[in-house]
Amino acid sequence: MKILETERLNLRTIVPDDAAFYYELVNDPTWLEHIGDKGIRSVDGARAAIVDGPCAMQQKLGHSLYVMERKSDGMPLGLCGLIKRDSLPDVDIGYAIRPAYFGQGYTFEAAAAVVAYARTQLRLKRLLGITSPGNTNSINLLAKLGLGFVEHKVLPPDGRPTNIYCLEFAPVL
Protein backbone atom coordinates (compact mmCIF):
# COMPACT_ATOMS: atom_id res chain seq x y z
CA MET A 1 0.00 0.00 0.00
CA LYS A 2 1.41 3.38 -1.02
CA ILE A 3 1.77 5.70 1.97
CA LEU A 4 3.64 8.69 0.53
CA GLU A 5 4.77 10.04 -2.82
CA THR A 6 7.59 12.46 -3.56
CA GLU A 7 8.96 13.82 -6.80
CA ARG A 8 11.06 10.71 -7.49
CA LEU A 9 9.83 8.13 -4.98
CA ASN A 10 6.90 6.13 -3.75
CA LEU A 11 7.01 5.02 -0.13
CA ARG A 12 4.93 1.93 0.46
CA THR A 13 4.42 -0.62 3.18
CA ILE A 14 6.91 -3.45 3.18
CA VAL A 15 5.46 -6.89 2.43
CA PRO A 16 6.80 -10.45 2.78
CA ASP A 17 7.56 -10.51 -0.96
CA ASP A 18 10.24 -7.85 -0.27
CA ALA A 19 12.28 -10.47 1.61
CA ALA A 20 15.14 -10.75 -0.91
CA PHE A 21 15.58 -6.96 -0.98
CA TYR A 22 15.37 -6.75 2.82
CA TYR A 23 17.85 -9.60 3.27
CA GLU A 24 20.36 -7.81 1.02
CA LEU A 25 19.86 -4.47 2.78
CA VAL A 26 20.20 -5.70 6.39
CA ASN A 27 23.34 -7.67 5.54
CA ASP A 28 25.08 -4.83 3.71
CA PRO A 29 28.34 -3.83 5.45
CA THR A 30 27.10 -0.24 5.92
CA TRP A 31 23.93 -1.46 7.69
CA LEU A 32 25.97 -3.82 9.86
CA GLU A 33 28.41 -1.04 10.82
CA HIS A 34 25.88 1.67 11.64
CA ILE A 35 22.65 -0.12 12.51
CA GLY A 36 23.79 -3.53 13.67
CA ASP A 37 23.46 -7.19 12.88
CA LYS A 38 19.81 -8.28 12.94
CA GLY A 39 20.82 -11.93 12.70
CA ILE A 40 18.94 -12.44 9.43
CA ARG A 41 20.78 -15.20 7.59
CA SER A 42 18.34 -16.20 4.84
CA VAL A 43 15.56 -14.86 2.65
CA ASP A 44 13.11 -16.89 4.74
CA GLY A 45 14.52 -15.25 7.86
CA ALA A 46 14.06 -11.86 6.21
CA ARG A 47 10.46 -12.73 5.37
CA ALA A 48 9.78 -13.65 9.02
CA ALA A 49 11.49 -10.46 10.23
CA ILE A 50 9.30 -8.36 7.91
CA VAL A 51 6.12 -10.01 9.19
CA ASP A 52 7.13 -9.79 12.86
CA GLY A 53 8.59 -6.28 12.58
CA PRO A 54 7.32 -3.66 10.13
CA CYS A 55 4.12 -5.50 9.15
CA ALA A 56 3.10 -6.01 12.78
CA MET A 57 4.01 -2.40 13.66
CA GLN A 58 2.01 -1.04 10.72
CA GLN A 59 -1.02 -3.06 11.77
CA LYS A 60 -0.72 -2.11 15.45
CA LEU A 61 0.35 1.55 15.22
CA GLY A 62 -0.53 2.68 11.70
CA HIS A 63 3.07 3.41 10.78
CA SER A 64 6.32 1.52 10.21
CA LEU A 65 9.32 1.40 7.92
CA TYR A 66 8.40 1.87 4.26
CA VAL A 67 10.12 0.74 1.10
CA MET A 68 11.55 3.64 -0.92
CA GLU A 69 10.79 2.78 -4.54
CA ARG A 70 12.08 4.82 -7.43
CA LYS A 71 9.06 5.93 -9.49
CA SER A 72 10.82 5.62 -12.83
CA ASP A 73 11.36 1.86 -12.59
CA GLY A 74 9.96 0.58 -9.28
CA MET A 75 13.46 -0.23 -7.98
CA PRO A 76 13.53 -0.62 -4.18
CA LEU A 77 16.33 1.70 -3.01
CA GLY A 78 16.03 1.45 0.75
CA LEU A 79 13.75 1.92 3.73
CA CYS A 80 12.43 5.03 5.43
CA GLY A 81 9.67 5.40 7.98
CA LEU A 82 8.62 5.65 11.59
CA ILE A 83 9.53 3.20 14.34
CA LYS A 84 8.31 2.93 17.92
CA ARG A 85 11.06 1.25 19.94
CA ASP A 86 10.55 0.01 23.49
CA SER A 87 13.83 1.70 24.44
CA LEU A 88 12.70 5.22 23.44
CA PRO A 89 9.84 7.36 24.76
CA ASP A 90 8.70 8.56 21.32
CA VAL A 91 8.58 7.47 17.70
CA ASP A 92 11.81 7.84 15.73
CA ILE A 93 12.54 8.20 12.06
CA GLY A 94 14.50 5.34 10.57
CA TYR A 95 16.14 5.05 7.17
CA ALA A 96 18.67 3.02 5.24
CA ILE A 97 19.58 3.01 1.58
CA ARG A 98 21.56 0.64 -0.58
CA PRO A 99 25.10 1.96 -1.14
CA ALA A 100 24.60 2.15 -4.92
CA TYR A 101 22.21 5.07 -4.26
CA PHE A 102 24.28 7.04 -1.71
CA GLY A 103 24.69 10.73 -2.43
CA GLN A 104 21.73 11.08 -4.79
CA GLY A 105 19.34 12.79 -2.37
CA TYR A 106 16.87 9.93 -2.16
CA THR A 107 17.12 9.46 1.59
CA PHE A 108 16.59 13.15 2.32
CA GLU A 109 13.66 13.26 -0.11
CA ALA A 110 12.00 10.28 1.58
CA ALA A 111 12.85 11.40 5.12
CA ALA A 112 11.51 14.93 4.58
CA ALA A 113 8.21 13.43 3.40
CA VAL A 114 8.12 11.12 6.44
CA VAL A 115 8.77 14.05 8.81
CA ALA A 116 5.90 16.01 7.22
CA TYR A 117 3.66 12.93 7.45
CA ALA A 118 4.52 12.45 11.13
CA ARG A 119 3.56 16.05 11.85
CA THR A 120 0.50 16.60 9.67
CA GLN A 121 -1.10 13.18 9.27
CA LEU A 122 -0.10 11.38 12.46
CA ARG A 123 -0.01 14.62 14.48
CA LEU A 124 2.96 13.54 16.55
CA LYS A 125 4.12 16.11 19.11
CA ARG A 126 7.77 15.26 18.58
CA LEU A 127 9.97 12.99 16.54
CA LEU A 128 13.21 11.36 17.57
CA GLY A 129 16.13 10.28 15.44
CA ILE A 130 18.97 7.95 16.38
CA THR A 131 22.31 7.21 14.82
CA SER A 132 25.65 5.73 15.67
CA PRO A 133 28.11 8.47 16.75
CA GLY A 134 30.40 7.82 13.79
CA ASN A 135 27.74 7.95 11.08
CA THR A 136 28.44 11.44 9.75
CA ASN A 137 26.03 11.08 6.81
CA SER A 138 23.15 10.22 9.13
CA ILE A 139 24.07 12.95 11.62
CA ASN A 140 24.07 15.50 8.79
CA LEU A 141 20.75 14.21 7.46
CA LEU A 142 19.07 14.52 10.86
CA ALA A 143 20.36 18.09 11.17
CA LYS A 144 19.09 18.94 7.67
CA LEU A 145 15.67 17.57 8.70
CA GLY A 146 15.67 19.89 11.72
CA LEU A 147 16.41 17.37 14.48
CA GLY A 148 18.73 18.61 17.20
CA PHE A 149 21.15 16.57 19.31
CA VAL A 150 19.76 15.64 22.74
CA GLU A 151 22.08 13.07 24.28
CA HIS A 152 24.48 10.19 23.83
CA LYS A 153 23.11 6.93 25.24
CA VAL A 154 23.60 3.18 25.13
CA LEU A 155 20.39 1.53 23.92
CA PRO A 156 19.19 -2.03 24.25
CA PRO A 157 19.00 -4.68 22.95
CA ASP A 158 22.61 -4.72 21.71
CA GLY A 159 24.07 -1.96 23.90
CA ARG A 160 25.41 0.10 20.98
CA PRO A 161 26.45 3.70 21.66
CA THR A 162 23.78 5.93 20.11
CA ASN A 163 23.23 9.62 19.51
CA ILE A 164 19.63 10.71 20.11
CA TYR A 165 18.10 13.68 18.29
CA CYS A 166 14.70 15.35 18.59
CA LEU A 167 12.37 17.59 16.62
CA GLU A 168 9.48 19.23 18.52
CA PHE A 169 6.50 19.91 16.25
CA ALA A 170 4.43 23.05 16.51
CA PRO A 171 0.71 22.26 16.80
CA VAL A 172 -1.05 21.68 13.48
CA LEU A 173 -3.92 24.14 13.07
C-alpha positions, 0 to 999 in steps of 0.5 A: 500500500502506497503511503507517501509520494515524492517527486522521485519516490513512492514510499509503500508498506513493506510486504513479505515478498520484499524479503530478498531486498530486505535480506540484502539491505540488512546484511550490507556492510554499511547497515551492519556497521551503523545499525547492527546485525539483525541476525537475518541469515536467509531470505526466509529469515528476512520474510519472518522479520518483515512479518514480525517487525514492520508488518506487525508495527504497521497493523498495530500503530498505523506506521512503520518502515516503508520501502523507498521505490524509485518511481521511474522503474519501481526499484527498491532503493532502501527503507524510510519510515517511523519506528516505535522502539521500546527503548525510546519514549517517542517514535523515531525516524529510521532510514537506510539506503543501498550503497549504490544510491548514496549521495543522490538525495533519495534518503533526504527526499524520503525522510523529509516526506516522512517528517511532514507525514509524522507532523500533519497526518499522524499529528505527533508532538515530537519525533526522535532520530537515532544514529551511531556516533560515527555515522556522519552522513546520518548525523548530517541528514538529521540536522538537515531535517531539523532534528537537534542533538539531545544526548548520547546513550547506550540503547538495548537490545545490543548496547550500541552507543547511540546519539539521540536527536529530537524535533518538537513539532508546533501544533497543526492548526 
